[in-house]
Amino acid sequence: MVEIIRKYDVGTQEELAERLREAGFPVTQATVSRDIRELKLSKVPTAEGGQKYVLLEQEEGERGDRYVRVLQDAYSSMAAAQNLLVIKTVSGMAMAAATALDALKFPEVVGCIAGDDTIFVATHTLEEAGALMERISSVMT
């Protein structure tokens, strides 16, 4: 969806759904509507007087700093288990810390699952798990 709106001036949900179908994605208007909300797409005026969808990016440094603070406040310990990292947090903080990890978009992270005080972070490989462990450790100092 993001690639399409970056490539074309798409002004309506119907047009976006049609372009997605042309690209091979069988979508409904309801799916497109939900995805627009989740991606936080906005409409901006075009030079021709119409409107188009865009992805408004927040300032990375400021947002990144907030997520790093969440990790630092929540973090307790970390261990590797094959291509998984098991991160222990302060009780009740695992969800917030997992959200922060996802938002920081470390390329090694495939996904996170959080409980009350534990996060399982999946990586593609053992090597990536080690690299991610080092990156997170460096953030904690």
Contact map, one row per residue, 1 for C-alpha under 8 A:
111110000000000100010000000000000000000000000000000000000000000000000000000000000000000000000000000000000000000000000000000000000000000000000
111111000000000000000000000000000000000000000000000000100000000000000000000000000000000000000000000000000000000000000000000000000000000000000
111111100000000000000000000000000000000000000000000000000000000000000000000000000000000000000000000000000000000000000000000000000000000000000
111111110100000100110000000000000000000000000000000000000000000000000000000000000000000000000000000000000000000000000000000000000000000000000
111111111100000100000000000000000000000000000000000111000000000000000000000000000000000000000000000000000000000000000000000000000000000000000
011111111000000000000000000000000000000000000000000001000000000000000000000000000000000000000000000000000000000000000000000000000000000000000
001111111000000000000000000000000000000000000000000000000000000000000000000000000000000000000000000000000000000000000000000000000000000000000
000111111100000000000000000000000000000000000000000000000000000000000000000000000000000000000000000000000000000000000000000000000000000000000
000011111110000000000000000000000000000000000000001110000000000000000000000000000000000000000000000000000000000000000000000000000000000000000
000110011111001100000000000000000000000000000000001110000000000000000000000000000000000000000000000000000000000000000000000000000000000000000
000000001111101100000000000000000000000000100000011110000000000000000000000000000000000000000000000000000000000000000000000000000000000000000
000000000111111100000000000000000000000000000000000110000000000000000000000000000000000000000000000000000000000000000000000000000000000000000
000000000011111110000000000010011000000000000000000000000000000000000000000000000000000000000000000000000000000000000000000000000000000000000
000000000001111111000000000010000000000000000000000000000000000000000000000000000000000000000000000000000000000000000000000000000000000000000
000000000111111111100000000000000000000000000000000000000000000000000000000000000000000000000000000000000000000000000000000000000000000000000
100110000111111111110000000000010000000000000000000000000000000000000000000000000000000000000000000000000000000000000000000000000000000000000
000000000000111111111000001110010000000000000000000000000000000000000000000000000000000000000000000000000000000000000000000000000000000000000
000000000000011111111100000000000000000000000000000000000000000000000000000000000000000000000000000000000000000000000000000000000000000000000
000100000000001111111110000000000000000000000000000000000000000000000000000000000000000000000000000000000000000000000000000000000000000000000
100100000000000111111111111000000000000000000000000000000000000000000000000000000000000000000000000000000000000000000000000000000000000000000
000000000000000011111111111000000000000000000000000000000000000000000000000000000000000000000000000000000000000000000000000000000000000000000
000000000000000001111111100000000000000000000000000000000000000000000000000000000000000000000000000000000000000000000000000000000000000000000
000000000000000000111111100000000000000000000000000000000000000000000000000000000000000000000000000000000000000000000000000000000000000000000
000000000000000000011111110000000000000000000000000000000000000000000000000000000000000000000000000000000000000000000000000000000000000000000
000000000000000000011111111000000000000000000000000000000000000000000000000000000000000000000000000000000000000000000000000000000000000000000
000000000000000000011001111100000000000000000000000000000000000000000000000000000000000000000000000000000000000000000000000000000000000000000
000000000000000010011000111110110000000000000000000000000000000000000000000000000000000000000000000000000000000000000000000000000000000000000
000000000000000010000000011111110000000000000000000000000000000000000000000000000000000000000000000000000000000000000000000000000000000000000
000000000000110010000000001111111000000000000000000000000000000000000000000000000000000000000000000000000000000000000000000000000000000000000
000000000000000000000000000111111100000000000000000000000000000000000000000000000000000000000000000000000000000000000000000000000000000000000
000000000000000000000000001111111110000000000000000000000000000000000000000000000000000000000000000000000000000000000000000000000000000000000
000000000000100110000000001111111111000000000000000000000000000000000000000000000000000000000000000000000000000000000000000000000000000000000
000000000000100000000000000011111111100000000000000000000000000000000000000000000000000000000000000000000000000000000000000000000000000000000
000000000000000000000000000001111111110000000000000000000000000000000000000000000000000000000000000000000000000000000000000000000000000000000
000000000000000000000000000000111111111000000000000000000000000000000000000000000000000000000000000000000000000000000000000000000000000000000
000000000000000000000000000000011111111110000000000000000000000000000000000000000000000000000000000000000000000000000000000000000000000000000
000000000000000000000000000000001111111110000000000000000000000000000000000000000000000000000000000000000000000000000000000000000000000000000
000000000000000000000000000000000111111110000000000000000000000000000000000000000000000000000000000000000000000000000000000000000000000000000
000000000000000000000000000000000011111110000000000000100000000000000000000000000000000000000000000000000000000000000000000000000000000000000
000000000000000000000000000000000001111111000000000000110000000000000000000000000000000000000000000000000000000000000000000000000000000000000
000000000000000000000000000000000001111111100000000011110000000000000000000000000000000000000000000000000000000000000000000000000000000000000
000000000000000000000000000000000000000111110000000011110000000000000000000000000000000000000000000000000000000000000000000000000000000000000
000000000010000000000000000000000000000011111000001111000000000000000000000000000000000000000000000000000000000000000000000000000000000000000
000000000000000000000000000000000000000001111100001111000000000000000000000000000000000000000000000000000000000000000000000000000000000000000
000000000000000000000000000000000000000000111110111100000000000000000000000000000000000000000000000000000000000000000000000000000000000000000
000000000000000000000000000000000000000000011111111100000000000000000000000000000000000000000000000000000000000000000000000000000000000000000
000000000000000000000000000000000000000000001111110000000000000000000000000000000000000000000000000000000000000000000000000000000000000000000
000000000000000000000000000000000000000000000111110000000000000000000000000000000000000000000000000000000000000000000000000000000000000000000
000000000000000000000000000000000000000000001111111000000000000000000000000000000000000000000000000000000000000000000000000000000000000000000
000000000010000000000000000000000000000000001111111100000000000000000000000000000000000000000000000000000000000000000000000000000000000000000
000000001110000000000000000000000000000000111100111110000000000000000000000000000000000000000000000000000000000000000000000000000000000000000
000010001111000000000000000000000000000000111100011111000000000000000000000000000000000000000000000000000000000000000000000000000000000000000
000010001111000000000000000000000000000011110000001111100000000000000000000000000000000000000000000000000000000000000000000000000000000000000
000011000000000000000000000000000000000011110000000111110000000000000000000000000000000000000000000000000000000000000000000000000000000000000
010000000000000000000000000000000000001111000000000011111000000000000000000000000000000000000000000000000000000000000000000000000000000000000
000000000000000000000000000000000000000111000000000001111100000000000000000000000000000000000000000000000000000000000000000000000000000000000
000000000000000000000000000000000000000000000000000000111111000000000000000000000000000000000000000000000000000000000000000000000000000000000
000000000000000000000000000000000000000000000000000000011111001000000000000000000000000000000000000000000000000000000000000000000000000000000
000000000000000000000000000000000000000000000000000000001111111000000000000000000000000000000000000000000000000000000000000000000000000000000
000000000000000000000000000000000000000000000000000000001111111100000000000000000000000000000000000000000000000000000000000000000000000000000
000000000000000000000000000000000000000000000000000000000011111110000000000000000000000000000000000000000000000000000000000000000000000000000
000000000000000000000000000000000000000000000000000000000011111111000000000000000000000000000000000000000000000000000000000000000000000000000
000000000000000000000000000000000000000000000000000000000111111111100000000000000000000000000000000000000000000000000000000000000000000000000
000000000000000000000000000000000000000000000000000000000001111111110000000000000000000000000000000000110000000000000000000000000000000000000
000000000000000000000000000000000000000000000000000000000000111111111000000000000000000000000000000000000000000000000000000000000000000000000
000000000000000000000000000000000000000000000000000000000000011111111100000000000000000000000000000000000000000000000000000000000000000000000
000000000000000000000000000000000000000000000000000000000000001111111110000000000000000000000000100110110000000000000000000000000000000000000
000000000000000000000000000000000000000000000000000000000000000111111111000000000000000000000000000100000000000000000000000000000000000000100
000000000000000000000000000000000000000000000000000000000000000011111111100000000000000000000000000000000000000000000000000000000000000000000
000000000000000000000000000000000000000000000000000000000000000001111111110000000000000000000001100100000000000000000000000000000000000000000
000000000000000000000000000000000000000000000000000000000000000000111111111000000000000000000000100110000000000000000000000000000000000000010
000000000000000000000000000000000000000000000000000000000000000000011111111000000000000000000000000000000000000000000000000000000000000000110
000000000000000000000000000000000000000000000000000000000000000000001111111000000000000000000000000000000000000000000000000000000000000000000
000000000000000000000000000000000000000000000000000000000000000000000111111100000000000011001100100000000000000000000000000000000000000000000
000000000000000000000000000000000000000000000000000000000000000000000011111110000000001111000000100000000000000000000000000000000000000000010
000000000000000000000000000000000000000000000000000000000000000000000000011111000000001111000000000000000000000000000000000000000000000000000
000000000000000000000000000000000000000000000000000000000000000000000000001111100000001110000000000000000000000000000000000000000000000000000
000000000000000000000000000000000000000000000000000000000000000000000000000111110000111100000000000000000000000000000000000000000000100000000
000000000000000000000000000000000000000000000000000000000000000000000000000011111000111000000000000000000000000000000000000000000000000000000
000000000000000000000000000000000000000000000000000000000000000000000000000001111111110000000000000000000000000000000000000000001100100000000
000000000000000000000000000000000000000000000000000000000000000000000000000000111111110000000000000000000000000000000000000000000000000000000
000000000000000000000000000000000000000000000000000000000000000000000000000000011111100000000000000000000000000000000000000011001000000000000
000000000000000000000000000000000000000000000000000000000000000000000000000000011111100000000000000000000000000000000000011111111000000000000
000000000000000000000000000000000000000000000000000000000000000000000000000000011111110000000000000000000000000000000001111001001000000000000
000000000000000000000000000000000000000000000000000000000000000000000000000001111111111000000000000000000000000000000011110000001000100000000
000000000000000000000000000000000000000000000000000000000000000000000000000001111001111100000000000000000000000000000111100000000000000000000
000000000000000000000000000000000000000000000000000000000000000000000000001111100000111110000000000000000000000000000111100000000000000000000
000000000000000000000000000000000000000000000000000000000000000000000000001111000000011111000100000000000000000000001110000000000000000000000
000000000000000000000000000000000000000000000000000000000000000000000000011110000000001111111100100000000000000000001110000000000000000000000
000000000000000000000000000000000000000000000000000000000000000000000000011100000000000111111100000000000000000000001000000000000000000000000
000000000000000000000000000000000000000000000000000000000000000000000000000000000000000011111100000000000000000000011000000000000000000000000
000000000000000000000000000000000000000000000000000000000000000000000000000000000000000011111110000000000000000000011000000000000000000000000
000000000000000000000000000000000000000000000000000000000000000000000000010000000000000011111111100000000000000000011000000000000000000000000
000000000000000000000000000000000000000000000000000000000000000000000000010000000000000111111111110000000000000001111110000000000000000000000
000000000000000000000000000000000000000000000000000000000000000000000000000000000000000000011111111000000000000001110010000000000000000000000
000000000000000000000000000000000000000000000000000000000000000000000100000000000000000000001111111100000000000000000000000000000000000000000
000000000000000000000000000000000000000000000000000000000000000000100110011000000000000010001111111110000000000000000000000000000000000000000
000000000000000000000000000000000000000000000000000000000000000000000000000000000000000000000111111111000000000111000010000000000000000000000
000000000000000000000000000000000000000000000000000000000000000000000000000000000000000000000011111111100000000000000000000000000000000000000
000000000000000000000000000000000000000000000000000000000000000000110110000000000000000000000001111111110000000000000000000000000000000000000
000000000000000000000000000000000000000000000000000000000000000000100010000000000000000000000000111111111100000100000000000000000000000000000
000000000000000000000000000000000000000000000000000000000000000000000000000000000000000000000000011111111100101100000000000000000000000000000
000000000000000000000000000000000000000000000000000000000000000100100000000000000000000000000000001111111000000000000000000000000000000000000
000000000000000000000000000000000000000000000000000000000000000100100000000000000000000000000000000111111100000000000000000000000000000000000
000000000000000000000000000000000000000000000000000000000000000000000000000000000000000000000000000011111110100000000000000000000000000000000
000000000000000000000000000000000000000000000000000000000000000000000000000000000000000000000000000011011111100000000000000000000001000000000
000000000000000000000000000000000000000000000000000000000000000000000000000000000000000000000000000000001111110000000000000000000000000000000
000000000000000000000000000000000000000000000000000000000000000000000000000000000000000000000000000000000111110000000000001100011011000000000
000000000000000000000000000000000000000000000000000000000000000000000000000000000000000000000000000001001111111100000000111100000001000000000
000000000000000000000000000000000000000000000000000000000000000000000000000000000000000000000000000000000011111100000000111100000000000000000
000000000000000000000000000000000000000000000000000000000000000000000000000000000000000000000000000001000000111110000000111000000000000000000
000000000000000000000000000000000000000000000000000000000000000000000000000000000000000000000000010011000000111111000011110000000000000000000
000000000000000000000000000000000000000000000000000000000000000000000000000000000000000000000000010000000000001111100011100000000000000000000
000000000000000000000000000000000000000000000000000000000000000000000000000000000000000000000110010000000000000111111111000000000000000000000
000000000000000000000000000000000000000000000000000000000000000000000000000000000000000000000110000000000000000011111110000000000000000000000
000000000000000000000000000000000000000000000000000000000000000000000000000000000000000000111110000000000000000001111100000000000000000000000
000000000000000000000000000000000000000000000000000000000000000000000000000000000000000111111100000000000000000001111110000000000000000000000
000000000000000000000000000000000000000000000000000000000000000000000000000000000000011110000100000000000000000001111111000000000000000000000
000000000000000000000000000000000000000000000000000000000000000000000000000000000000111110000110010000000000000111101111100000000000000000000
000000000000000000000000000000000000000000000000000000000000000000000000000000000001111000000000000000000000000111000111110000000000000000000
000000000000000000000000000000000000000000000000000000000000000000000000000000000001111000000000000000000000111110000011111000000000000000000
000000000000000000000000000000000000000000000000000000000000000000000000000000000011100000000000000000000000111100000001111100001000000000000
000000000000000000000000000000000000000000000000000000000000000000000000000000000011000000000000000000000001111000000000111111011000000000000
000000000000000000000000000000000000000000000000000000000000000000000000000000000010000000000000000000000001110000000000011111011000000000000
000000000000000000000000000000000000000000000000000000000000000000000000000000000110000000000000000000000000000000000000001111111000000000000
000000000000000000000000000000000000000000000000000000000000000000000000000000000111000000000000000000000000000000000000001111111100000000000
000000000000000000000000000000000000000000000000000000000000000000000000000000000010000000000000000000000000000000000000000011111110000000000
000000000000000000000000000000000000000000000000000000000000000000000000000000000010000000000000000000000001000000000000001111111111000000000
000000000000000000000000000000000000000000000000000000000000000000000000000000010111100000000000000000000001000000000000011111111111100000000
000000000000000000000000000000000000000000000000000000000000000000000000000000010000000000000000000000000000000000000000000001111111110000000
000000000000000000000000000000000000000000000000000000000000000000000000000000000000000000000000000000000001000000000000000000111111111000000
000000000000000000000000000000000000000000000000000000000000000000000000000000000000000000000000000000000101100000000000000000011111111100000
000000000000000000000000000000000000000000000000000000000000000000000000000001010000100000000000000000000000000000000000000000001111111110000
000000000000000000000000000000000000000000000000000000000000000000000000000000000000000000000000000000000000000000000000000000000111111111000
000000000000000000000000000000000000000000000000000000000000000000000000000000000000000000000000000000000000000000000000000000000011111111100
000000000000000000000000000000000000000000000000000000000000000000000000000000000000000000000000000000000000000000000000000000000001111111110
000000000000000000000000000000000000000000000000000000000000000000000000000000000000000000000000000000000000000000000000000000000000111111111
000000000000000000000000000000000000000000000000000000000000000000000000000000000000000000000000000000000000000000000000000000000000011111111
000000000000000000000000000000000000000000000000000000000000000000010001000000000000000000000000000000000000000000000000000000000000001111111
000000000000000000000000000000000000000000000000000000000000000000000011001000000000000000000000000000000000000000000000000000000000000111111
000000000000000000000000000000000000000000000000000000000000000000000000000000000000000000000000000000000000000000000000000000000000000011111
